[in-house]
Amino acid sequence: MNLIILNTSSLKVFSLPKKVLQYLKPKCRNFLWCGKEQESRKAHVAWDHLCDPKQVGCLNLIALVEWNKVNMIKLLWNLTSKSYKLWVRWINA
C-alpha cells in the first residue's frame, strides 16, 4: 500500500475500523523514520510524543485515530448545522 496515494478525502467521510488504523500506524511511523513504509528501524522518539505541539519541541503530527474522530465529528456537525446545503438535504431525505 502506497501511503502517498492514500485518499484523505475518503478518510474525512468514512470512520475507519480500528484494525485499519492499527495497520496504518506502523506504516506511517516507518515512513517517517526510514523514508520507506516497508523498512523499519529503531525510533529515536516515541511516536506518541511526535504528536505533541511544536512549542515543546515535537512535530505536532496529528494521530490518525484522533484525526479520524475529528473528521467524523465535523461531518456530524455539518449534517446538523448546514441543513441548507444540497448534500445535507439529500442525506436527510
Biopython code that builds the backbone (N, CA, C, O; Angstrom):
import numpy as np
from Bio.PDB.StructureBuilder import StructureBuilder

atoms = [
    (1, "MET", "N", (0.848, -1.182, 0.000)),
    (1, "MET", "CA", (0.000, 0.000, 0.000)),
    (1, "MET", "C", (0.887, 1.236, 0.000)),
    (1, "MET", "O", (1.777, 1.365, 0.841)),
    (2, "ASN", "N", (0.656, 2.114, -0.907)),
    (2, "ASN", "CA", (1.440, 3.334, -1.010)),
    (2, "ASN", "C", (0.720, 4.445, -0.272)),
    (2, "ASN", "O", (-0.364, 4.860, -0.679)),
    (3, "LEU", "N", (1.314, 4.932, 0.814)),
    (3, "LEU", "CA", (0.655, 5.947, 1.636)),
    (3, "LEU", "C", (0.564, 7.289, 0.937)),
    (3, "LEU", "O", (-0.257, 8.127, 1.313)),
    (4, "ILE", "N", (1.389, 7.506, -0.070)),
    (4, "ILE", "CA", (1.336, 8.780, -0.779)),
    (4, "ILE", "C", (0.015, 8.922, -1.517)),
    (4, "ILE", "O", (-0.509, 10.031, -1.625)),
    (5, "ILE", "N", (-0.531, 7.837, -2.023)),
    (5, "ILE", "CA", (-1.776, 7.919, -2.771)),
    (5, "ILE", "C", (-3.003, 7.645, -1.908)),
    (5, "ILE", "O", (-4.107, 7.482, -2.427)),
    (6, "LEU", "N", (-2.811, 7.594, -0.604)),
    (6, "LEU", "CA", (-3.929, 7.393, 0.313)),
    (6, "LEU", "C", (-4.883, 8.567, 0.178)),
    (6, "LEU", "O", (-4.487, 9.716, 0.376)),
    (7, "ASN", "N", (-6.112, 8.297, -0.151)),
    (7, "ASN", "CA", (-7.089, 9.344, -0.417)),
    (7, "ASN", "C", (-7.606, 9.913, 0.898)),
    (7, "ASN", "O", (-8.389, 9.266, 1.593)),
    (8, "THR", "N", (-7.172, 11.114, 1.235)),
    (8, "THR", "CA", (-7.565, 11.702, 2.510)),
    (8, "THR", "C", (-9.004, 12.186, 2.502)),
    (8, "THR", "O", (-9.609, 12.318, 3.566)),
    (9, "SER", "N", (-9.567, 12.452, 1.336)),
    (9, "SER", "CA", (-10.965, 12.890, 1.321)),
    (9, "SER", "C", (-11.893, 11.760, 1.745)),
    (9, "SER", "O", (-12.920, 12.017, 2.373)),
    (10, "SER", "N", (-11.559, 10.526, 1.420)),
    (10, "SER", "CA", (-12.395, 9.412, 1.869)),
    (10, "SER", "C", (-12.240, 9.192, 3.370)),
    (10, "SER", "O", (-13.163, 8.707, 4.024)),
    (11, "LEU", "N", (-11.077, 9.547, 3.920)),
    (11, "LEU", "CA", (-10.883, 9.423, 5.361)),
    (11, "LEU", "C", (-11.719, 10.437, 6.121)),
    (11, "LEU", "O", (-11.974, 10.267, 7.314)),
    (12, "LYS", "N", (-12.146, 11.491, 5.438)),
    (12, "LYS", "CA", (-12.976, 12.507, 6.081)),
    (12, "LYS", "C", (-14.442, 12.107, 6.102)),
    (12, "LYS", "O", (-15.238, 12.721, 6.813)),
    (13, "VAL", "N", (-14.810, 11.100, 5.345)),
    (13, "VAL", "CA", (-16.212, 10.709, 5.222)),
    (13, "VAL", "C", (-16.503, 9.382, 5.915)),
    (13, "VAL", "O", (-17.603, 9.180, 6.429)),
    (14, "PHE", "N", (-15.540, 8.488, 5.932)),
    (14, "PHE", "CA", (-15.750, 7.159, 6.488)),
    (14, "PHE", "C", (-15.004, 7.004, 7.807)),
    (14, "PHE", "O", (-13.866, 7.452, 7.948)),
    (15, "SER", "N", (-15.651, 6.374, 8.755)),
    (15, "SER", "CA", (-14.996, 6.043, 10.012)),
    (15, "SER", "C", (-14.188, 4.772, 9.790)),
    (15, "SER", "O", (-14.740, 3.713, 9.492)),
    (16, "LEU", "N", (-12.895, 4.891, 9.935)),
    (16, "LEU", "CA", (-12.037, 3.741, 9.682)),
    (16, "LEU", "C", (-12.084, 2.750, 10.836)),
    (16, "LEU", "O", (-12.073, 3.157, 11.998)),
    (17, "PRO", "N", (-12.135, 1.465, 10.536)),
    (17, "PRO", "CA", (-12.091, 0.455, 11.594)),
    (17, "PRO", "C", (-10.753, 0.501, 12.332)),
    (17, "PRO", "O", (-9.735, 0.903, 11.768)),
    (18, "LYS", "N", (-10.768, 0.088, 13.586)),
    (18, "LYS", "CA", (-9.549, 0.110, 14.401)),
    (18, "LYS", "C", (-8.438, -0.723, 13.775)),
    (18, "LYS", "O", (-7.262, -0.370, 13.862)),
    (19, "LYS", "N", (-8.815, -1.822, 13.149)),
    (19, "LYS", "CA", (-7.817, -2.693, 12.539)),
    (19, "LYS", "C", (-7.074, -1.975, 11.403)),
    (19, "LYS", "O", (-5.868, -2.155, 11.233)),
    (20, "VAL", "N", (-7.790, -1.178, 10.644)),
    (20, "VAL", "CA", (-7.160, -0.415, 9.563)),
    (20, "VAL", "C", (-6.225, 0.640, 10.146)),
    (20, "VAL", "O", (-5.109, 0.826, 9.662)),
    (21, "LEU", "N", (-6.689, 1.329, 11.186)),
    (21, "LEU", "CA", (-5.855, 2.344, 11.830)),
    (21, "LEU", "C", (-4.605, 1.724, 12.443)),
    (21, "LEU", "O", (-3.527, 2.317, 12.393)),
    (22, "GLN", "N", (-4.746, 0.528, 13.022)),
    (22, "GLN", "CA", (-3.590, -0.163, 13.594)),
    (22, "GLN", "C", (-2.616, -0.600, 12.501)),
    (22, "GLN", "O", (-1.407, -0.652, 12.725)),
    (23, "TYR", "N", (-3.146, -0.913, 11.325)),
    (23, "TYR", "CA", (-2.294, -1.291, 10.196)),
    (23, "TYR", "C", (-1.534, -0.076, 9.662)),
    (23, "TYR", "O", (-0.360, -0.178, 9.309)),
    (24, "LEU", "N", (-2.206, 1.067, 9.605)),
    (24, "LEU", "CA", (-1.599, 2.264, 9.031)),
    (24, "LEU", "C", (-0.569, 2.922, 9.947)),
    (24, "LEU", "O", (0.389, 3.526, 9.466)),
    (25, "LYS", "N", (-0.755, 2.810, 11.244)),
    (25, "LYS", "CA", (0.138, 3.491, 12.194)),
    (25, "LYS", "C", (1.605, 3.086, 12.017)),
    (25, "LYS", "O", (2.455, 3.969, 11.907)),
    (26, "PRO", "N", (1.939, 1.786, 11.984)),
    (26, "PRO", "CA", (3.356, 1.454, 11.775)),
    (26, "PRO", "C", (3.866, 1.845, 10.393)),
    (26, "PRO", "O", (5.049, 2.144, 10.234)),
    (27, "LYS", "N", (2.989, 1.847, 9.397)),
    (27, "LYS", "CA", (3.403, 2.272, 8.056)),
    (27, "LYS", "C", (3.819, 3.740, 8.073)),
    (27, "LYS", "O", (4.846, 4.109, 7.503)),
    (28, "CYS", "N", (3.013, 4.570, 8.729)),
    (28, "CYS", "CA", (3.337, 5.999, 8.846)),
    (28, "CYS", "C", (4.614, 6.191, 9.647)),
    (28, "CYS", "O", (5.467, 6.999, 9.279)),
    (29, "ARG", "N", (4.746, 5.461, 10.726)),
    (29, "ARG", "CA", (5.922, 5.566, 11.588)),
    (29, "ARG", "C", (7.184, 5.164, 10.828)),
    (29, "ARG", "O", (8.198, 5.858, 10.896)),
    (30, "ASN", "N", (7.125, 4.054, 10.108)),
    (30, "ASN", "CA", (8.283, 3.599, 9.340)),
    (30, "ASN", "C", (8.653, 4.594, 8.250)),
    (30, "ASN", "O", (9.832, 4.836, 7.992)),
    (31, "PHE", "N", (7.645, 5.165, 7.617)),
    (31, "PHE", "CA", (7.916, 6.138, 6.561)),
    (31, "PHE", "C", (8.604, 7.372, 7.133)),
    (31, "PHE", "O", (9.513, 7.918, 6.509)),
    (32, "LEU", "N", (8.179, 7.815, 8.312)),
    (32, "LEU", "CA", (8.784, 8.994, 8.929)),
    (32, "LEU", "C", (10.236, 8.732, 9.318)),
    (32, "LEU", "O", (11.100, 9.578, 9.084)),
    (33, "TRP", "N", (10.512, 7.574, 9.906)),
    (33, "TRP", "CA", (11.868, 7.298, 10.377)),
    (33, "TRP", "C", (12.804, 6.848, 9.267)),
    (33, "TRP", "O", (13.991, 7.171, 9.298)),
    (34, "CYS", "N", (12.291, 6.105, 8.281)),
    (34, "CYS", "CA", (13.170, 5.492, 7.279)),
    (34, "CYS", "C", (13.015, 6.066, 5.879)),
    (34, "CYS", "O", (13.902, 5.894, 5.042)),
    (35, "GLY", "N", (11.915, 6.738, 5.614)),
    (35, "GLY", "CA", (11.666, 7.223, 4.260)),
    (35, "GLY", "C", (10.949, 6.196, 3.401)),
    (35, "GLY", "O", (10.547, 6.496, 2.276)),
    (36, "LYS", "N", (10.787, 4.995, 3.918)),
    (36, "LYS", "CA", (10.077, 3.934, 3.201)),
    (36, "LYS", "C", (9.154, 3.247, 4.192)),
    (36, "LYS", "O", (9.530, 3.003, 5.338)),
    (37, "GLU", "N", (7.951, 2.939, 3.748)),
    (37, "GLU", "CA", (6.991, 2.325, 4.663)),
    (37, "GLU", "C", (7.294, 0.858, 4.937)),
    (37, "GLU", "O", (6.839, 0.316, 5.944)),
    (38, "GLN", "N", (8.064, 0.197, 4.050)),
    (38, "GLN", "CA", (8.345, -1.221, 4.241)),
    (38, "GLN", "C", (9.493, -1.454, 5.214)),
    (38, "GLN", "O", (9.567, -2.513, 5.838)),
    (39, "GLU", "N", (10.391, -0.481, 5.353)),
    (39, "GLU", "CA", (11.540, -0.649, 6.230)),
    (39, "GLU", "C", (11.182, -0.271, 7.657)),
    (39, "GLU", "O", (10.223, 0.459, 7.907)),
    (40, "SER", "N", (11.969, -0.781, 8.573)),
    (40, "SER", "CA", (11.748, -0.463, 9.979)),
    (40, "SER", "C", (13.098, -0.238, 10.642)),
    (40, "SER", "O", (14.097, -0.869, 10.294)),
    (41, "ARG", "N", (13.103, 0.663, 11.591)),
    (41, "ARG", "CA", (14.330, 0.934, 12.335)),
    (41, "ARG", "C", (13.928, 1.451, 13.704)),
    (41, "ARG", "O", (12.795, 1.887, 13.905)),
    (42, "LYS", "N", (14.851, 1.401, 14.632)),
    (42, "LYS", "CA", (14.554, 1.847, 15.989)),
    (42, "LYS", "C", (14.248, 3.345, 15.992)),
    (42, "LYS", "O", (14.982, 4.143, 15.409)),
    (43, "ALA", "N", (13.166, 3.704, 16.650)),
    (43, "ALA", "CA", (12.744, 5.105, 16.704)),
    (43, "ALA", "C", (13.572, 5.865, 17.728)),
    (43, "ALA", "O", (13.944, 5.325, 18.770)),
    (44, "HIS", "N", (13.854, 7.116, 17.420)),
    (44, "HIS", "CA", (14.613, 7.971, 18.330)),
    (44, "HIS", "C", (13.710, 8.628, 19.367)),
    (44, "HIS", "O", (14.154, 8.990, 20.456)),
    (45, "VAL", "N", (12.444, 8.774, 19.014)),
    (45, "VAL", "CA", (11.460, 9.416, 19.891)),
    (45, "VAL", "C", (10.190, 8.583, 19.840)),
    (45, "VAL", "O", (9.848, 8.042, 18.789)),
    (46, "ALA", "N", (9.491, 8.473, 20.954)),
    (46, "ALA", "CA", (8.227, 7.731, 20.979)),
    (46, "ALA", "C", (7.224, 8.377, 20.022)),
    (46, "ALA", "O", (7.118, 9.602, 19.960)),
    (47, "TRP", "N", (6.498, 7.555, 19.286)),
    (47, "TRP", "CA", (5.557, 8.042, 18.282)),
    (47, "TRP", "C", (4.517, 8.975, 18.885)),
    (47, "TRP", "O", (4.155, 9.976, 18.267)),
    (48, "ASP", "N", (4.036, 8.665, 20.069)),
    (48, "ASP", "CA", (3.011, 9.495, 20.702)),
    (48, "ASP", "C", (3.530, 10.890, 21.031)),
    (48, "ASP", "O", (2.758, 11.849, 21.041)),
    (49, "HIS", "N", (4.824, 11.013, 21.300)),
    (49, "HIS", "CA", (5.394, 12.329, 21.606)),
    (49, "HIS", "C", (5.515, 13.202, 20.361)),
    (49, "HIS", "O", (5.551, 14.428, 20.469)),
    (50, "LEU", "N", (5.579, 12.593, 19.190)),
    (50, "LEU", "CA", (5.657, 13.377, 17.955)),
    (50, "LEU", "C", (4.377, 14.161, 17.703)),
    (50, "LEU", "O", (4.378, 15.133, 16.948)),
    (51, "CYS", "N", (3.298, 13.745, 18.326)),
    (51, "CYS", "CA", (2.018, 14.433, 18.164)),
    (51, "CYS", "C", (1.881, 15.621, 19.109)),
    (51, "CYS", "O", (0.908, 16.370, 19.027)),
    (52, "ASP", "N", (2.840, 15.798, 19.997)),
    (52, "ASP", "CA", (2.807, 16.941, 20.908)),
    (52, "ASP", "C", (3.092, 18.230, 20.136)),
    (52, "ASP", "O", (3.648, 18.178, 19.039)),
    (53, "PRO", "N", (2.717, 19.388, 20.696)),
    (53, "PRO", "CA", (2.905, 20.670, 19.997)),
    (53, "PRO", "C", (4.375, 21.012, 19.732)),
    (53, "PRO", "O", (5.279, 20.524, 20.410)),
    (54, "LYS", "N", (4.580, 21.862, 18.731)),
    (54, "LYS", "CA", (5.931, 22.302, 18.385)),
    (54, "LYS", "C", (6.569, 23.116, 19.506)),
    (54, "LYS", "O", (7.793, 23.150, 19.632)),
    (55, "GLN", "N", (5.747, 23.770, 20.317)),
    (55, "GLN", "CA", (6.281, 24.598, 21.404)),
    (55, "GLN", "C", (7.102, 23.780, 22.399)),
    (55, "GLN", "O", (7.998, 24.314, 23.052)),
    (56, "VAL", "N", (6.801, 22.503, 22.515)),
    (56, "VAL", "CA", (7.554, 21.646, 23.435)),
    (56, "VAL", "C", (8.605, 20.815, 22.690)),
    (56, "VAL", "O", (9.155, 19.863, 23.243)),
    (57, "GLY", "N", (8.878, 21.182, 21.435)),
    (57, "GLY", "CA", (9.939, 20.535, 20.679)),
    (57, "GLY", "C", (9.534, 19.320, 19.881)),
    (57, "GLY", "O", (10.395, 18.539, 19.473)),
    (58, "CYS", "N", (8.254, 19.138, 19.647)),
    (58, "CYS", "CA", (7.794, 17.978, 18.876)),
    (58, "CYS", "C", (7.319, 18.416, 17.495)),
    (58, "CYS", "O", (7.412, 19.595, 17.150)),
    (59, "LEU", "N", (6.816, 17.487, 16.713)),
    (59, "LEU", "CA", (6.460, 17.773, 15.325)),
    (59, "LEU", "C", (5.008, 18.185, 15.116)),
    (59, "LEU", "O", (4.635, 18.591, 14.016)),
    (60, "ASN", "N", (4.191, 18.087, 16.149)),
    (60, "ASN", "CA", (2.783, 18.476, 16.058)),
    (60, "ASN", "C", (2.026, 17.656, 15.009)),
    (60, "ASN", "O", (1.128, 18.168, 14.340)),
    (61, "LEU", "N", (2.398, 16.381, 14.874)),
    (61, "LEU", "CA", (1.667, 15.495, 13.971)),
    (61, "LEU", "C", (0.305, 15.180, 14.570)),
    (61, "LEU", "O", (0.123, 15.216, 15.787)),
    (62, "ILE", "N", (-0.632, 14.876, 13.715)),
    (62, "ILE", "CA", (-1.961, 14.503, 14.183)),
    (62, "ILE", "C", (-2.056, 12.982, 14.157)),
    (62, "ILE", "O", (-1.829, 12.354, 13.123)),
    (63, "ALA", "N", (-2.391, 12.403, 15.291)),
    (63, "ALA", "CA", (-2.554, 10.953, 15.362)),
    (63, "ALA", "C", (-3.707, 10.536, 14.459)),
    (63, "ALA", "O", (-4.752, 11.187, 14.437)),
    (64, "LEU", "N", (-3.519, 9.463, 13.724)),
    (64, "LEU", "CA", (-4.510, 9.007, 12.757)),
    (64, "LEU", "C", (-5.854, 8.712, 13.407)),
    (64, "LEU", "O", (-6.898, 9.026, 12.836)),
    (65, "VAL", "N", (-5.842, 8.117, 14.586)),
    (65, "VAL", "CA", (-7.090, 7.796, 15.291)),
    (65, "VAL", "C", (-7.831, 9.075, 15.658)),
    (65, "VAL", "O", (-9.041, 9.182, 15.457)),
    (66, "GLU", "N", (-7.096, 10.041, 16.197)),
    (66, "GLU", "CA", (-7.719, 11.310, 16.585)),
    (66, "GLU", "C", (-8.213, 12.072, 15.365)),
    (66, "GLU", "O", (-9.285, 12.675, 15.399)),
    (67, "TRP", "N", (-7.435, 12.046, 14.288)),
    (67, "TRP", "CA", (-7.812, 12.746, 13.068)),
    (67, "TRP", "C", (-9.112, 12.175, 12.504)),
    (67, "TRP", "O", (-9.973, 12.918, 12.033)),
    (68, "ASN", "N", (-9.245, 10.857, 12.555)),
    (68, "ASN", "CA", (-10.463, 10.215, 12.072)),
    (68, "ASN", "C", (-11.660, 10.591, 12.934)),
    (68, "ASN", "O", (-12.747, 10.832, 12.410)),
    (69, "LYS", "N", (-11.472, 10.645, 14.261)),
    (69, "LYS", "CA", (-12.561, 11.047, 15.162)),
    (69, "LYS", "C", (-12.992, 12.485, 14.894)),
    (69, "LYS", "O", (-14.184, 12.784, 14.836)),
    (70, "VAL", "N", (-12.022, 13.363, 14.733)),
    (70, "VAL", "CA", (-12.328, 14.772, 14.475)),
    (70, "VAL", "C", (-13.106, 14.926, 13.176)),
    (70, "VAL", "O", (-14.051, 15.712, 13.109)),
    (71, "ASN", "N", (-12.721, 14.191, 12.155)),
    (71, "ASN", "CA", (-13.434, 14.284, 10.881)),
    (71, "ASN", "C", (-14.859, 13.755, 10.981)),
    (71, "ASN", "O", (-15.758, 14.285, 10.327)),
    (72, "MET", "N", (-15.081, 12.720, 11.785)),
    (72, "MET", "CA", (-16.442, 12.212, 11.975)),
    (72, "MET", "C", (-17.297, 13.232, 12.727)),
    (72, "MET", "O", (-18.470, 13.419, 12.402)),
    (73, "ILE", "N", (-16.717, 13.886, 13.723)),
    (73, "ILE", "CA", (-17.449, 14.917, 14.460)),
    (73, "ILE", "C", (-17.760, 16.096, 13.548)),
    (73, "ILE", "O", (-18.851, 16.662, 13.605)),
    (74, "LYS", "N", (-16.797, 16.464, 12.708)),
    (74, "LYS", "CA", (-17.014, 17.563, 11.762)),
    (74, "LYS", "C", (-18.135, 17.218, 10.782)),
    (74, "LYS", "O", (-18.959, 18.073, 10.455)),
    (75, "LEU", "N", (-18.167, 15.984, 10.319)),
    (75, "LEU", "CA", (-19.222, 15.550, 9.405)),
    (75, "LEU", "C", (-20.586, 15.620, 10.083)),
    (75, "LEU", "O", (-21.553, 16.091, 9.485)),
    (76, "LEU", "N", (-20.667, 15.154, 11.325)),
    (76, "LEU", "CA", (-21.933, 15.236, 12.065)),
    (76, "LEU", "C", (-22.351, 16.684, 12.283)),
    (76, "LEU", "O", (-23.531, 17.017, 12.168)),
    (77, "TRP", "N", (-21.395, 17.536, 12.594)),
    (77, "TRP", "CA", (-21.694, 18.961, 12.779)),
    (77, "TRP", "C", (-22.258, 19.563, 11.493)),
    (77, "TRP", "O", (-23.242, 20.302, 11.529)),
    (78, "ASN", "N", (-21.642, 19.250, 10.372)),
    (78, "ASN", "CA", (-22.130, 19.764, 9.093)),
    (78, "ASN", "C", (-23.525, 19.243, 8.773)),
    (78, "ASN", "O", (-24.344, 19.966, 8.204)),
    (79, "LEU", "N", (-23.798, 17.994, 9.134)),
    (79, "LEU", "CA", (-25.130, 17.434, 8.883)),
    (79, "LEU", "C", (-26.204, 18.129, 9.711)),
    (79, "LEU", "O", (-27.336, 18.283, 9.255)),
    (80, "THR", "N", (-25.858, 18.546, 10.915)),
    (80, "THR", "CA", (-26.859, 19.169, 11.784)),
    (80, "THR", "C", (-26.949, 20.676, 11.612)),
    (80, "THR", "O", (-28.011, 21.256, 11.837)),
    (81, "SER", "N", (-25.866, 21.318, 11.221)),
    (81, "SER", "CA", (-25.882, 22.785, 11.183)),
    (81, "SER", "C", (-26.038, 23.375, 9.788)),
    (81, "SER", "O", (-26.349, 24.559, 9.660)),
    (82, "LYS", "N", (-25.836, 22.599, 8.763)),
    (82, "LYS", "CA", (-25.895, 23.133, 7.402)),
    (82, "LYS", "C", (-27.032, 22.484, 6.620)),
    (82, "LYS", "O", (-26.818, 21.866, 5.577)),
    (83, "SER", "N", (-28.232, 22.636, 7.140)),
    (83, "SER", "CA", (-29.391, 21.997, 6.512)),
    (83, "SER", "C", (-29.733, 22.611, 5.158)),
    (83, "SER", "O", (-30.488, 22.013, 4.392)),
    (84, "TYR", "N", (-29.202, 23.775, 4.848)),
    (84, "TYR", "CA", (-29.471, 24.435, 3.574)),
    (84, "TYR", "C", (-28.631, 23.860, 2.430)),
    (84, "TYR", "O", (-28.942, 24.106, 1.265)),
    (85, "LYS", "N", (-27.594, 23.114, 2.733)),
    (85, "LYS", "CA", (-26.735, 22.546, 1.693)),
    (85, "LYS", "C", (-27.445, 21.393, 0.990)),
    (85, "LYS", "O", (-28.160, 20.611, 1.617)),
    (86, "LEU", "N", (-27.238, 21.303, -0.307)),
    (86, "LEU", "CA", (-27.901, 20.289, -1.118)),
    (86, "LEU", "C", (-27.537, 18.882, -0.662)),
    (86, "LEU", "O", (-28.417, 18.025, -0.583)),
    (87, "TRP", "N", (-26.265, 18.616, -0.360)),
    (87, "TRP", "CA", (-25.861, 17.269, 0.032)),
    (87, "TRP", "C", (-26.465, 16.874, 1.376)),
    (87, "TRP", "O", (-26.742, 15.696, 1.599)),
    (88, "VAL", "N", (-26.674, 17.836, 2.275)),
    (88, "VAL", "CA", (-27.295, 17.546, 3.568)),
    (88, "VAL", "C", (-28.774, 17.241, 3.373)),
    (88, "VAL", "O", (-29.310, 16.324, 3.996)),
    (89, "ARG", "N", (-29.433, 18.005, 2.512)),
    (89, "ARG", "CA", (-30.855, 17.738, 2.231)),
    (89, "ARG", "C", (-31.019, 16.373, 1.582)),
    (89, "ARG", "O", (-31.992, 15.669, 1.853)),
    (90, "TRP", "N", (-30.075, 15.994, 0.726)),
    (90, "TRP", "CA", (-30.146, 14.702, 0.058)),
    (90, "TRP", "C", (-29.990, 13.568, 1.076)),
    (90, "TRP", "O", (-30.711, 12.572, 0.996)),
    (91, "ILE", "N", (-29.070, 13.699, 2.022)),
    (91, "ILE", "CA", (-28.864, 12.662, 3.038)),
    (91, "ILE", "C", (-30.062, 12.570, 3.970)),
    (91, "ILE", "O", (-30.456, 11.471, 4.359)),
    (92, "ASN", "N", (-30.644, 13.701, 4.334)),
    (92, "ASN", "CA", (-31.780, 13.715, 5.256)),
    (92, "ASN", "C", (-33.099, 13.330, 4.597)),
    (92, "ASN", "O", (-34.097, 13.134, 5.290)),
    (93, "ALA", "N", (-33.120, 13.220, 3.276)),
    (93, "ALA", "CA", (-34.370, 12.900, 2.566)),
    (93, "ALA", "C", (-34.772, 11.456, 2.771)),
    (93, "ALA", "O", (-35.796, 11.020, 2.245)),
]
sb = StructureBuilder()
sb.init_structure("model")
sb.init_model(0)
sb.init_chain("A")
sb.init_seg("    ")
for serial, (resi, resn, name, xyz) in enumerate(atoms, 1):
    if name == "N":
        sb.init_residue(resn, " ", resi, " ")
    sb.init_atom(name, np.array(xyz, "f"), 0.0, 1.0, " ", f" {name:<3s}", serial, name[0])
structure = sb.get_structure()
